[in-house]
Structures are given as structure tokens and as C-alpha cells.
Amino acid sequence: MAPAQRVVVGLSGGVDSAVSAWLLKQQGFDVVGLFMKNWEDDDDSEYCSSNVDFVDAAAVADVIGIEIEHVNFAAEYKDRVFAEFLREYSAGRTPNPDVLCNAEIKFKAFLDHAMRLGAARIATGHYARVRERGGTFELLKGLDPAKDQSYFLHRLNQAQLARTLFPVGELRKTEVRRIAAEIGLPNAKKKDSTGICFIGERPFREFLNRYLSHAPGPIEDERGRKLGTHVGLSFYTLGQRQGLGIGGVKGRDRVQGEHAPWFVARKDLARNTLVVVQGHEHIALQSSALTADDVSWIAGVPPVAGRYAAKMRYRQADAGCVLGLDESGLTLDFDEPQWALTPGQSAVVYDGEVCLGGGVIATARPWPGDRPALSATPRATAASAG
């Protein structure tokens, strides 16, 4: 009788990876848990203690009856993910470190380590699926539309997908929690992680202040009126509403009234000026197209140019678009206005349920003409995956 195939599961301490490990063991795999420590700076603080998560992961391994190993990838994380994170913020962009972490740590450093442990495959608790068709591995959306995490996985390649399992990708979150409670997992009711671990629940501006230089400058409206002072352009992102410090300033928004909220519309690096506009539906926040560079295609080759859908934020509804390709990257021309497209964030292309890949937003083209209809602007959350 052949020995069981070994699968190393990334156990984060959360319920999704815990149920993934249990499902694989039920399927007859030789399952080993691996806990990744990716951050060391002030890790013992109240905001982000990996020790607490490791205790949860170890308790899960004990209940399931599998071994668990603790591995430290903090040096790799700082070199490959955090350094790029700081470079992007310093350049005035807003990066998505979860995308880079998946490509560089969870499916590279972790995968390499698992292979050294004799694993045939790795598995994580992401809500996504893998399908092989004609020798090519496809990344599919998770079946639970509210939890699909393919957006964060769009930079994975063929070699990575060929060795990866996503056991909960076929399930809804409610079913995952039901299984966890049924088999007595200690973290069955643990709250989902919604932040980047190295930031945790601490104030974001306070965190960045420790690593980035900052030069205060004016906050202006679209007509050049000074409304306040910003603390440094790196600390703001397009579409931001909170933390501007100008809530009491009156403006003239014909649709939403004098006291409509202000939103960041542009960062003028040359003048060190933050430009804000009034009202969520302001024309300056709407875009008709984008260009993206640093493109990565899951199949290893670009798709045929044409009509697809895209997401520019996690949990955003698919936006109909036309994909164009050139030597520098990709372009997306949208059917409807897209709100606060942000350089540094990922634009991810889909063909139905298949995630094709994507790139990093470089520029956005303003929506032409008058203010677009309110219903044409999708709202999206920027939650992350842990």
C-alpha cells in the first residue's frame, strides 16, 4: 500500500485554515501544519501578537491530531514585501501588501519550505479553487461570493497552482464554521482577521509614521482654496474620507449640500498638495479607464484582448470592461464609472469565474462629461485577507 501523500497546511490560527487541515486529513492525506511568523517588530504588543495565533494553531493541530511546525519568515517578509510596501507609499501610491505576501511568502517561501519537508502539495484556507484544463491550471473564484479571495491570489503562477489546494474554496463560510463547531475546534467562533498583521488594529497613520518621512503641506479644493494642512502625502489614499481634519469647512456641492463630506481626489507630489472634493459621487472621483504595469498572468501568457470583467478592490462587484494589451502592461476601458481608482492597488481581470491575473494600477483616465448617475458608481470595501 502506497504511503499517503503529504500536504503541508498553512495554519494561521484562524478557522478557515483549521477546517482546511481537518478536511484534508479526512480525505486521507498525511497532513502537517505549518505556522508562519512573518513579523517581529513590536510583535509582543497588544496590536498583533503572533504568539496568540500560534497558541490557537497548536490547539487546532492537537484536536485534529496532526503535527505542527513553527517557521520564521520575518526576514523574507521584510525584504520582499515590507520594503516594497514602504517604497510604494514613499512614491505616493497605495500598495496592497496582501497580494505581494501571497506571491512572495505564502506561495514561495512557504512552498519551498514545504517541499523540503517532503510535501507533495501545500494548502491554505483561502476561499478560491484550482482547476486543471488541458494541462493548464486555472484559478477560480471561491464558491462563496462574499468570501472569494481570488483577488489576492492573482499573481500566482502555474508552478505554484499545480502544488496548491484550497479545501474551503468549495464551501460557504457558514458551512466552515458549522464544521468547526461540530468537530470541536477551539477557534470555531474566532473572529476573522481583517487587517495586515504587521499593522493589526493600531492606527495606520501612527504605524507609517515610524517608517516614512513626512512633510506637511496644504489641503486644497479643486479651485485651489486652502482648506487645511495635511501631515504628509504618504499618509493618505484616493477616496479617503476620514482623518482629513476639514469636516467643518463649508463647500458648494449642488447635489449633496453645503456640508457634504470631503474626499481625497488627487495627490500632487510636485506641489506637496492634497486635493480634495466634496461628495462621494463627485466627477473627479470617477474614472473611465486605467493603465496597469507589473502585470502577471496565471496562465503564463496574456489572454486575448477583448471583453472581460475586473476588480480594483477586494469584494468589489465585477466591472465590465475591455482589456487592451501593450508592451508596458494592460489597459482597461470600463462600461461604467469606477470610483477612486488608486495607483498602487491591483486591477484583477476575470473571465467569468476564472481569474486570469492582473497588474498594478499606474494611471486612471477621468470620466468625461458631466457628473455620472449615482447608481453607476459601485461602492467597495478594502478588507484584506489574513
N, C-alpha and C positions, 0 to 999 in steps of 0.2 A: 504494500500500500504506500503510495507516494506521500511524502510529508506535506502538511498543509502549507499553502502559500502564505508567506509573511507579509503583513501590511502594517506599516507604522502610521499611527494616527496622531495628528497634532492635537493634544489635549490642552485646551486653553483654560479650563476651569468652568467653562460655560456649558449649558445644557445641550447645545447643538452638537458639539464635538463629542460629548459624553454618549449621547444616543447613537452617534455615528459608530463609535467604538463597539457599543453593545450589538448593533445590527450586524457589523462585520463578524463579530465572534459567533453570532447565531448562524451566520452563513458558512461557518466552518473555517474561517481564516485563522492563521496564527497571528494574533493581534498584539502589538506592543504600543504603549502610549509614550508620547514624547512631549514634554513641556518645554516651550521655548521662552527663554528670558531675553528680551530684546532691548531693555532699557535699564541703566544703572544709576544715572544721575538722580539724586534725592528719591530713590525708589522706596525708601522706607517711610516716605511722607504719607499724609492722610489721603493724598490725591490718587496715587497709583502705586500700590504695593503688589508686586508680582508674588510675594510670599503668600498672600491671602489666596490668590488664584491657584498657586501650586498646591496649597493645602486642599482646596476643593478638587483639583485634578487628581491628586493622590487618593482622596476619599472615593472618587468615582472609580479609579482603577481597582481599588480594593473591593468594591461592591461587584464590579464586573468580573473580577478575577484575572486581571492582566498585569504585566509588569509595566512600570513607568520609569522613564529616564528624564533627568533634568539637564538641559543643554543651554549653554550661554552663547547667544548670537549677538550680544550687545555691541561688540567691536564691529562686526559686519554691518549691523544696523546703522551705526553712527557713520561709517564710511560710505555705504551705498544708498542709504535712504535719508538720514537726517541732514547730511552735508548738502545733498541736493535740495532738500526742503528749505534750508536756510538760503541757498543761492537763489532759488526762485523768489522767495519773499524779498530778498535784498534787491532783486531786479524789478520789483513792483508787481509781480504775478502772485497768484494764489494756487499753490500746488496741492495735489491730492496724495499724501504720503501712503495711504492705504493701497493704492494701485501699485506704487513702487515697492512697497513692502511685500505684496504678494509675488511680484515678479522676481525680486532680488533675495528675499529671505524665505518666505513660506514655501515657495516652489523652486528655490535654487539652493540656498544653504541647507535648508531642512531636507530637501530631496537628496542632496549629495550625502548628508549625514545618514539618512535612512538607508541608502544604498550600501553604505559601509557597514550597516547593521545586518546586512543580508536581506533587506526587504525587496520584494518584487514590485511593490507599489506603496504609495502613500495615500492618506485620506485626510480630509478636513471636514469641518462642519458647515462649509459654505452651502447656501441654497443655490445650486447650479447643477447641471447634468453634463455628461460627456457621452457622445455617440460616435461610433466609428462607421463611416460610409465609404466604401471603395478604397480602404487603406488610409483615409484621411480622418483625423479626429476632430469632431466639431464640439464647440462649447455651446450648450443650450441654456436658456433661462430656467431657473427653478420653477417647479410647478405651482408654488405659492406666489402669486403675483405681488403680494405685499412684502415678501421677504427676498425676492430674487436678487442675487448678488453677482450676477454675471458682469455687471458694470465694473466691479473692482477686479475682475479676473481677465479682462480683455487683452492683457499683454502676455498671456501665457502662450507658449509655442507648442508645436507638435510633440516634441520630446517630453515636455512636461505633462501635457494632457494624456499622453499614452500611458503614463505611470500614475495617474491620479484617479481616485474615486471620491465621489461626493454622495455619501449614503443618504443624507436627508434631503437631497435635491428633488426626490420624488414625493416628498411629504409636505404637508402644510404644518405650520408652526404649532397649531393647536394639537395635531397628532403627535408631534415630537414631545410636547410637554405631557401629553397623556401617557405616552410610552415611559417617559422618565419617572412619572409618579407611580405607574403600575409596577415597574421593576425596582422601585425603592431607591432611586438615585438621590443623593443628599442635596444636589443642586437643582432639583426638578422645578423649583419655583424661583430660581435665581434670576434677577433682573438682567435683561440683555445689555451687553456693552454697546454704547452708542458713541464713544469717543476714541480718539487715538490714544493709546495707552500712555505715551510719554507726556501727554498733556493732561489726560484724565479730566477731572472736574474743576481743575484750577482755572482762574480767569485767563483767557487766551492771551490777552494783551500783556498781562503780568509775566506769563511764561516767555513770550517772544522778547520781551524787554531784556531778559538775561542774556540773549544771544545776538540781537541785532542792534546796530547803531541806529539812532533816530534823530531826525532834525525836524522840529516843529515848523509849521507853515500855515498859510491861510486856507480856510474853507470858504469857497465861493459858490454862488449860484450860477446858473447858465448865462446870466447877464453880467457877471463879473463883480457882483456885490459881495463884499466880505461879510460872512455870517458868523465866523468863529475862527478857532485855531485848532489844527489837528496836531497830534503828538508824534507823527511820523508816518509817511505813506505806507510803509510796510505793514502797519497795524490795521489796515482797512481793506475791504474787498468790495467789488462791484455788487450793487444791490443791497449793501448793508444798511440797516435802519437803526439798530440800537448802538448806543455808545458814541453818537456824534456830538452830543453836548449842545445842540442847537434846537431842541424841541420847542422852545418858546418863541422862536422867531416867526413872524408872520410872513406869508407869501401870497401869491395870487394864482391859485390853481382854479381855473374856471369850472372844472368838473367836481373837484373834491373839497373846495372851500379854502378859506384863508389858513386854516390850521391843519391841512393835510400833512402827513409825515414826510420827512426828507429821506432821500436815498442816495447812496454814493453812485454816481453815474460815470465818473472818469477820474483817473489818477494822472495828473500832469507832472511827470517826473522832471521835465526841463525847468518848470517854474516851482517845483515842490508844492503844488497846489492840489487840494482835493476839491473836485467839482461835484456838487450835489444838486438834485432836482426834487420837485415836490410832487408826490403822488405815485403810487405803485405802478400805474399804467402810463406814466409819462413816456412820450415818444423817444426820449433819449435813452431809456432803458430797454428799448425794443430793437432787435436785430433781425435782418433778413437772411444773413449768410455768415459763414465763418471759414477761416482757413486754419488748418492744424498741421503741425510738424511732429517730428519724433514719432512717426507712425509705426504701428506694429500690427501685422495681420496674422491671425491664428493659423490660417492655412499655410503660411509661409510665403504666399503670393497675394497681391491685391485682388479684390473682386472686380468684376466688370463694372465700369462706371454705369450709373443709372439710378433708378428709383429705389430707395430704401427707407428705413426709419433710423432715428438716432436719439440718444440720451446725452444730455450735457450735465446732468446731475443725477445722483442716485435717487431712485424712486420717482423720477420724472416720467410722465406719460410719454410713450413713443411719439416722436415728432416726425411727420412725413417730410422727406427731403430728397434732393437729387445729389448723388455723390459724383464729384469730379476728382480726377487724379492728375498730378503732375510730379515733376522731379523733386520738388520741395516738400510734398506731402499730399494733403487732400483738401477739398473744398466741399462744403455742404450748403446747398441753397434750399431754404425752408418754405413750406407751403403757407405757414402762419408765423406771426411774430414770435420770436424767442426772447425770453426775459433775462436781462442781466448776464449775457454770455461773458464768461470770465477767463481771461488769459491765464494759463497755467492749469486749468481744470481739464478733464478728459472729455473728448467727444467720442462716443462709442457708437458704432454702426451695427444695425441689426437687419437681418433678412428673415422676417417673421420671428420665430423663436430662436433662431441661430444668431449668436454673437459673432460677428466677423472680425472684430478688432477695432482699432481707432487710433487717435493721436491726441496730442496736447494742443489745446486751443491757443493760437497765436494772435489772431485778429478777428474782429467781428465787424460786419458791414451794417450801418444803421438802417433801420426800416424806413423806406421812402414815404413821403407824403404826410398826411395828417395823422392825428392820434388814432391808433388801431382800435378796433372794437374790444371792449373789456373781456369778452368771452374768448378772444383769440390768444390770451396770454396764460399759458399754463403755470401754475404755481408748483414749486418743487421743494422738497426738503433736502438738506445736505447731510443727512445722517450717514454714519460710516459703519463699517463692519469690524467686528472685533474677533 
